[in-house]
Amino acid sequence: MKVLFKTFLALLITIGFLNAEIVEQVGEKNGYEVELTTTKSLVVGDNDFFVTLSKDGTKVTDAKVKAKFFMPEMPGMPYMEYEDKAKLVNGKYKMMINFSMGGTWQYQLKFKTSDDKVHTIRGSVNL
Ligand SMILES: [Cu+2]
């Protein structure tokens, strides 16, 4: 019984840990709903990010989306950044971001809509 409980606890901790690293963020900007997600836990190296845009419940698929992830300068470490322009894949904007180290990365997500307006959303992710 004790062993079973420990196994169950270990499983719970593992699941919680994995979930914590999958990105699922929702934001709102100028009437647009912005969703930033990943399907896998973030890792040092290449990561696929997906952005969904919608307005009044309708998906917006004609925008230009790009993102910059960056980490401020820290003692003994220079400023780091990685940028990518998204491509529309199956109704979602997909981009690849390479993280050179673990920690907190801030991001600036920009999307240009068909009216030529550029909207910016800021946030951060952890790995
Ligand atoms: Cu750093």
Boltz pocket constraint, residues with backbone or C-beta under 6 A from the ligand:
constraints:
  - pocket:
      binder: B
      contacts: [[A, 71], [A, 72], [A, 74], [A, 77], [A, 78], [A, 101], [A, 102], [A, 103]]
      max_distance: 6.0
